[in-house]
């Protein structure tokens, strides 16, 4: 019987686009899950003032991310997931806020045109 070394591979994983984790990442399910957990358990562990302050920060960051996602031309599945989950969590999506955040992202990207151009090429390549 051969002696196994500690460095031998004990398992392997095939990575492909049909994996559940690929879908979770592609449509950003982790972000809505984080929001759900915060909204459910935050009031238990935070004072009202702490909760409201943190909720504002989380929601602002989330909408900024959605604005950036708009620029990445995310598909129907992505937007359907986020709009339905936000509605379920009692915070319907504000398209005006998403658009405002997308515009803010454009202005930020304009500060670094080379980086913005390479990001745009990456988006086009992945389409």
HELIX and SHEET records of a PDB file:
HELIX    1   1 UNK A   20  UNK A   27  1                                   8    
HELIX    2   2 UNK A   29  UNK A   45  1                                  17    
HELIX    3   3 UNK A   48  UNK A   71  1                                  24    
HELIX    4   4 UNK A   76  UNK A   88  1                                  13    
HELIX    5   5 UNK A   95  UNK A  110  1                                  16    
HELIX    6   6 UNK A  113  UNK A  126  1                                  14    
END                                                                             
